[in-house]
């Protein structure tokens, strides 16, 4: 593939500055580093130029000014409407309520979902006591920071140790018009030993773009984690694959629910004691977040296909996620 230089331009404010994305890639953006604005409408322009003399391609998408809201307590909610009392929002548990104030968010390109959350849905727990919900959040927050530095507007579905339904998470990604939804997880139970990371990326079975995103995430994560001298664990079919229920649909709600291109990334096995010890380190969080950021950038700015594809789907019926009846909303203000 020819070398491609991509310029992503967000027209938000008068101030403009440039951040390096990596070799041959630059983001120019105005206004704040996060996708936050009080303007009624945000215009997002994606301009891709090549090193050849081919014409410049320019796409402009109009989006509403209030896609989401960061409430005074830091919780991210979808904005459904403005009212005389503030904002009508959809909560993490899928309820509708009015929030009097907060920071409006629009123009989001990437939604990052820290898997699990809350007292009921903690996810897996390592032998060292490391909870998956906490690890997922720390890696997701580090990824968020790296994408902001690169000028990519990003939103987390969860910002603390609280519950949210899969329906609310996927609806948020669709509501803000994101280009992709990346759900961050760490796996269990532990399979057999492996000489390389057992990273599994679950993709939407009918989406070529989901497969491409998954291939890029797998490529960057496995290359980056392979530098660590750890006794890894891996399933025999680990890689980039679809997981279908016995009904023949995507087994995981994070893949099945959204119109948005989505992947569920199981970076490694927190249930494997040597991996859990690694995952508890700052070095791991930094390495994993950098790899995920590079995968997102590649997805947005190249046609790289990635690697790690498994041709045969896995058939599995997972336990249902936390339902609205068992979900307790966090304090919003």
C-alpha positions in Angstrom: 0.0 0.0 0.0 1.2 3.5 -0.8 2.2 5.8 2.0 -0.9 7.8 3.2 -0.8 11.1 5.1 -4.1 11.8 6.8 -5.3 15.1 8.2 -8.3 15.1 10.6 -9.8 18.5 11.1 -12.3 19.5 13.7 -13.8 23.0 13.4 -14.7 23.9 17.0 -13.0 27.1 18.1 -10.7 29.9 16.9 -7.6 28.4 18.3 -5.8 25.8 16.2 -2.8 23.7 17.0 -1.2 20.4 15.8 -0.4 17.1 17.5 1.7 14.4 16.0 -0.1 11.0 15.5 3.0 9.2 14.3 4.9 8.8 11.1 3.2 10.6 8.3 0.0 11.4 10.2 -1.1 14.7 11.8 -4.2 15.9 13.5 -5.1 19.6 13.4 -7.9 20.6 15.7 -9.4 23.7 17.3 -10.7 24.3 20.8 -10.3 21.9 23.7 -8.5 18.6 23.7 -11.6 16.7 24.6 -14.7 16.5 22.3 -16.5 19.2 24.4 -18.4 22.2 23.1 -21.3 24.4 24.0 -22.0 25.3 20.4 -25.3 24.1 18.9 -23.6 22.3 16.0 -20.2 20.8 15.5 -18.9 20.2 12.0 -16.4 17.4 11.7 -14.3 17.3 8.5 -12.1 14.3 7.5 -9.6 15.2 4.9 -7.4 12.4 3.6 -4.5 13.2 1.2 -2.0 10.8 -0.3 1.6 11.2 -1.3 0.6 10.9 -5.0 -1.1 13.6 -7.0 -4.6 12.1 -6.6 -7.4 14.4 -5.6 -8.1 15.3 -2.0 -11.2 13.7 -0.5 -13.2 15.7 1.9 -16.2 14.6 3.9 -18.2 16.9 6.2 -20.7 15.5 8.7 -23.1 17.7 10.7 -23.8 16.5 14.2 -26.0 18.0 17.0 -24.3 20.0 19.7 -25.4 18.0 22.7 -24.7 14.3 22.0 -23.7 13.5 25.5 -23.0 15.1 28.9 -20.4 14.7 31.6 -22.4 15.3 34.8 -21.1 17.2 37.8 -20.0 13.8 39.3 -18.1 12.8 36.2 -20.7 10.3 34.8 -21.1 10.2 31.1 -24.8 10.1 29.9 -26.5 10.4 26.5 -28.4 13.7 26.0 -31.9 13.1 24.7 -33.2 16.7 24.9 -32.8 20.1 26.5 -35.5 21.1 29.0 -36.2 24.2 31.1 -34.6 22.4 34.0 -31.5 21.3 32.2 -30.8 18.1 30.2 -33.0 15.1 29.6 -30.5 12.2 29.7 -30.3 8.4 29.4 -28.5 7.1 32.5 -25.9 4.2 32.6 -28.8 1.9 33.7 -30.9 3.0 30.7 -33.3 5.3 32.7 -34.4 8.7 31.6 -34.0 11.6 34.0 -33.2 15.3 34.1 -29.8 16.6 35.0 -29.6 20.3 35.8 -26.0 21.0 34.6 -22.9 19.4 33.2 -20.4 19.6 30.4 -22.0 18.9 26.9 -20.0 16.7 24.6 -20.2 16.4 20.8 -18.2 15.3 17.8 -17.0 12.0 19.3 -15.1 9.7 17.0 -14.2 6.9 19.4 -16.1 5.4 22.3 -14.1 3.3 24.7 -16.0 0.9 26.9 -14.3 -0.3 30.1 -15.9 -3.7 30.5 -18.0 -4.6 33.5 -18.5 -2.3 36.5 -20.3 -2.0 39.8 -20.8 -4.3 42.9 -22.6 -7.0 40.9 -20.6 -7.1 37.7 -17.0 -7.0 38.8 -15.7 -9.2 36.0 -12.9 -11.7 36.7 -10.7 -11.4 39.8 -7.0 -12.3 39.7 -5.2 -14.3 42.4 -3.6 -11.0 43.5 -7.0 -9.5 44.1 -6.9 -7.4 40.9 -10.5 -6.8 39.8 -11.1 -6.9 36.0 -13.5 -3.9 36.3 -10.8 -1.8 37.8 -8.1 -3.0 35.4 -10.4 -2.3 32.4 -11.0 1.2 33.6 -7.4 2.1 34.2 -6.3 0.9 30.8 -9.3 2.7 29.2 -8.5 5.9 30.9 -4.9 5.7 29.8 -6.1 5.0 26.2 -8.4 8.0 26.5 -5.5 10.3 27.5 -3.4 9.0 24.5 -6.2 9.6 22.0 -6.8 13.1 23.3 -3.1 13.9 22.8 -3.4 12.6 19.3 -6.4 14.9 18.7 -9.0 12.2 18.5 -12.3 13.0 20.3 -13.0 10.1 22.6 -15.7 9.2 25.2 -15.7 6.5 27.9 -18.9 4.6 28.6 -17.9 4.3 32.3 -15.7 6.6 34.4 -15.9 4.9 37.8 -16.7 1.7 39.7 -20.5 1.7 38.9 -22.9 -0.4 36.9 -24.2 0.2 33.4 -26.2 -2.0 31.1 -24.9 -3.3 27.8 -27.9 -1.7 26.1 -27.0 1.7 27.5 -23.3 1.4 26.5 -24.1 0.4 22.9 -26.9 3.0 22.6 -24.4 5.7 23.7 -22.0 4.8 20.9 -24.8 4.9 18.3 -26.2 8.1 19.8 -23.0 10.1 19.6 -22.3 8.9 16.0 -19.0 7.3 16.9 -16.8 5.7 14.2 -15.9 2.8 16.5 -16.7 1.3 19.9 -13.8 -0.5 21.6 -14.6 -2.6 24.7 -11.6 -3.3 26.9 -11.6 -6.6 28.9 -9.2 -9.1 30.5 -10.2 -12.8 30.2 -11.0 -15.8 32.4 -10.9 -18.8 33.1 -7.3 -19.7 32.3 -6.7 -22.0 29.3 -3.4 -23.8 28.6 0.1 -22.3 28.6 1.3 -20.4 25.6 4.6 -18.8 24.4 2.7 -15.7 23.3 -0.2 -13.6 24.6 -3.6 -15.2 24.3 -5.3 -12.0 23.1 -8.8 -12.6 21.8 -10.6 -10.0 19.7 -14.3 -10.7 19.2 -15.8 -9.0 16.2 -19.2 -8.4 14.6 -19.7 -11.4 12.3 -21.3 -9.5 9.4 -19.0 -6.4 9.5 -15.8 -6.2 7.4 -14.9 -3.0 9.2 -15.3 -4.7 12.6 -12.9 -7.4 11.4 -10.4 -4.9 10.2 -10.5 -3.0 13.5 -10.1 -6.3 15.4 -7.1 -7.3 13.2 -5.4 -4.0 14.0 -6.1 -4.3 17.7 -4.8 -7.9 17.8 -1.7 -7.0 15.8 -0.7 -4.1 18.0 -1.5 -5.7 21.3 0.2 -9.0 20.7 3.3 -7.3 19.3 3.5 -5.0 22.3 2.8 -7.5 25.0 5.2 -10.1 23.5 8.1 -7.9 24.9 7.2 -9.1 28.4 8.8 -12.3 29.8 5.6 -13.9 31.1 4.1 -17.4 31.1 1.2 -16.6 29.0 -2.0 -18.6 28.6 -4.1 -18.9 25.4 -7.0 -20.8 23.9 -6.2 -22.9 20.8 -8.3 -20.6 18.6 -7.1 -17.3 20.0 -7.0 -14.5 17.6 -9.6 -12.3 15.8 -12.9 -14.2 15.5 -16.6 -14.1 15.6 -18.5 -15.6 18.6 -22.0 -16.8 17.7 -24.7 -18.0 19.9 -26.6 -21.2 19.1 -29.2 -18.9 17.5 -26.5 -17.8 14.9 -26.2 -14.2 16.1 -23.3 -12.4 17.7 -23.1 -13.9 21.2 -21.9 -10.7 23.0 -24.2 -7.8 23.3 -21.4 -5.3 22.8 -21.1 -6.7 19.2 -24.7 -7.5 18.7 -26.3 -4.3 19.9 -24.8 -1.3 18.2 -24.9 -0.1 14.6 -21.5 1.4 15.4 -18.4 -0.7 14.3 -17.4 -2.5 17.5 -14.9 -5.0 18.9 -14.6 -6.7 22.3 -10.9 -7.0 23.2 -9.8 -9.6 25.7 -6.2 -8.4 26.1 -5.0 -11.3 28.3 -6.0 -13.5 31.2 -6.3 -11.8 34.6 -7.2 -15.3 36.0 -3.6 -16.5 35.1 -1.4 -15.5 38.1 1.7 -14.5 36.1 -0.4 -12.3 33.8 -2.3 -10.8 36.8 1.0 -9.7 38.4 2.0 -8.0 35.1 -1.4 -6.4 34.7 -1.0 -4.7 38.1 2.0 -2.7 36.9 2.1 0.8 35.4 4.4 -0.5 32.6 1.6 -2.9 31.4 -1.0 -0.2 31.5 1.2 2.2 29.5 2.1 -0.5 27.0 -1.5 -1.7 26.5 -2.9 1.8 26.1 -0.2 2.8 23.6 -0.9 -0.3 21.5 -4.6 0.3 21.5 -4.1 3.9 20.6 -1.9 2.9 17.7 -4.6 0.5 16.5 -7.3 3.1 16.6 -5.1 5.6 14.7 -4.3 2.9 12.1 -8.0 2.1 11.7 -9.0 5.8 11.2 -6.1 6.8 8.9 -5.2 3.7 6.9 -6.6 0.7 5.2 -4.2 -1.7 7.0 -6.0 -5.1 7.4 -4.2 -6.1 10.6 -3.6 -9.8 11.5 -4.6 -12.7 13.6 -7.8 -13.7 11.8 -9.5 -17.0 12.7 -11.8 -18.3 9.9 -14.1 -20.5 12.0 -16.5 -18.7 14.4 -16.7 -19.9 18.0 -20.1 -21.0 19.2 -20.9 -19.9 22.8 -23.9 -18.8 24.8 -22.6 -16.3 27.5 -24.4 -15.5 30.7 -26.7 -12.5 30.3 -25.2 -9.2 31.3 -26.5 -7.0 34.1 -30.2 -6.1 33.4 -31.9 -2.8 34.0 -33.7 -4.3 37.0 -30.4 -5.2 38.8 -28.6 -2.0 37.7 -28.2 0.8 40.2 -27.4 4.2 38.7 -24.6 6.2 40.1 -25.2 9.7 41.6 -25.3 12.1 38.7 -25.1 15.5 40.5 
